[in-house]
């Protein structure tokens, strides 16, 4: 079982390498992000242990880059950060698991073995509705071939609508799926974001795709 460790803290990288070798893994180590990226796309591994803060190229950029090239090797990210947005960013870009430093080596081994049992995931399917294309792996949206610049919230609302194409979804359903469960504000925030999406889609599309079903909710139609 081959593992690549990309970690710029030399002492920590060596500790991880020795521990993994003792458990029977074959381990390669890179201390720079750009070198790690080149190694990932040019070789084959069963799993990758990847730090976020790296010289040359950070962990987020590496995950985005290798996923865009169709490399689906399981990635376990390491970070000294523990913010929810850091965790969300890691998963959004294609990471498979996440550990906060300092971490238990026993947990690291268990997580790696679990990822290897699952194997490399298949590439997420691109969602297509009319002139809209949403690629979950690249976190990218095209409309009539033009890339749309969406905020994370706009992206999430559109993804929810595309996964429920031609079905009417209510404001409450969108709120429960896209906003935090503790959100207690006005549900008209959904109308605001639908408006943002319509303007961006209409600027690139030949026709309206988000319909308002009066008294019920919204529907994304395949025109």
N, C-alpha and C positions, 0 to 999 in steps of 0.2 A: 504494500500500500504506500503510494508516493504522496508526500505532502510538501507543498511549498510554503515556507514561512517568509513573509515580507514584513520586516520589523527593523526600524532604524536604531533602536536601543540595542547595541551590540551584546551587552551582558544578558539582557532578557532574551534576545534571539538565541543565544547560545544555550541558555537554560532550557528554553522550549525545545531546541534541537536535541539536546542530550536526553531530555525526558521522553520525547517521542521515539528516539532511536532505542531507548531502553524498553519501550513497549512494542518494538518490532517494526516501526515505520521506517521507510526510506525518506530522508529529509534533505531538501535543498533550502538554502537561505539566501535572501537578497536583503540589502540594507537600504536601498533606494527605491522609490516608487517607480521611476521610469525603467530601471533595470528589472524590477519585478514584473512590470507590464510586459516587457519584451519576452521574459521567460515564460509567462503564462500563455501568450499567443503562439509561442514557438515550440512548446513541449506539452506533455500530457501528465496531469496529476489527478489523484483521487479526491483531494481536498486542498483548499488554500486557507492559510491563516494570515489575515491581512490587517495590518495596523491602519488607522485612518490618517494620522499626522505623519507624513513621510516627506523627505526631500525629493525634489524632482517631479513628483506627481503624487497627489494625495490618494487615499484609499477610495474616496467617492469617485474620483476621476478614473481610477483603475477599474472599478466594478462597472461603471457606465461604459467604458471603452471595450472591455472584454465581452460584455453582454451584447453590445452592438455588433460585435464580430461573430456572434453565434457560439461563444465559449460559455458552456453552462456548468462548468465544474463548481461543486458546492463551495461557497465562501463563508468562512467564519471571521467576522470583523472584530478587531480589538480596539478599544478606545479608553482614554483617561476621562472622557466626557461621559456624563450620564443623563443628559437632557433628553426629553421625549422627542424633540425634533431631530436630534442626532440619530436616534434609533429609527424614527420614521423615515428619515432620508436614506439610511442604509438599506432598509427593506424596499423602499420605493425604487432604488437604483438597481436592485437585483441581488443584494446579499441574502444569505440563507439563515444566518444566525449571528449573534452579537454577544460579546462578553465585555464587561467593564473592568478596567484595571484598578486595583490589583485583583486577580482572579485565582480560583483554586485550580491547580493543575489537574486534579481528579475530574473536575467539572469540564475542563478543556478536552480531556481525553474522551469523556462520555459524549460530549457534544459532537466531536469529530467522528466518533464511531457511528453515532446516530445519523449524521449527514451522509456518511459513506454507505450505510445500509440503504438509505433512500436513493442514493445515486444522483447523477446529474438530472435535474428536472428538464422536461421538455420546454421548448421555447413557448412563452405565452402566446396565444392566438391573437392576431391583430383583429380588432373589432372594426367592422365596416357597416356604415349605414348611409346609403346614398353617396354623396360626395365626401362624407366624413370618414377618416381612418384614424383609429387610436391604437397606438402600439404600446402596451403596458410595459414591455421590457425596456423600451427607450424613453418612456414617459413623454411621448411625442404625439402631436395631433396634426393631421393634414386635412385641409378642406380644398377640394378641387385641385389637389397637388401643391397647394401653398401651405407652409407651416403656420399654425396659429400660435401666437404667444399668449399662453393662458397662465393665470395664477394657480397655485396648488388647489385652491377651493373651486375655481372654475373648472379645472381639470377633473376633480372628483365628481362634481355635479354632472358634467358631460359623460363621464364614464358610467355613472349610475343610469343615466338616460339611455345610453347606447346598449347597456346590458339588458335593458327592458324595452328594447325597440318595439314600436307599434303598440305598446301597452300604455294605458293611462296610469300615471303614478301621482300620488297626492303629495302635498307639501310636507305632511307629517312623515311620509315614507322617505322623502329626500332628506329631511332634517335628521331622522334617526340613522340614516346610512352615511351621511356626509359630515354633519356637525357633531360636536362632542355630546355625549349623553347627558351632560350637566348643563347644556345650553338652555337658558331660560328666557331668551329674548323673543322678539316679535317674529312670528313665522313668515312675515312679509320679506324677511331677508332672502328667502328663496326666490321671490319675484325679482329682487334686485339682481341676483346672480343669473337668473334666466335672462334678464335684460342684457347683462354684460355679454353673455354667450351669444345671444341673438345678434347683437351688433357685430361681434367679431366673425360669426359664421356668415352673416349676410354680406359682409364686406368682401368675402372670398367666394361665396356660393352664388349659384344662379337662382336660388329660390329659398323660401323659408322651410326649415325642417323641424323646428320646435313649435308645436301647436299648443295653445291654451284651450283646455276643455273646461268651459265655464262651470264653476261650482264644484269641480272635481279635482283637477290638477293639470298635468302636462303630459305631452306625448311626443316622442321623437319619431318622425315618420320617414320612411324610405321613399324619397321622391324620385 
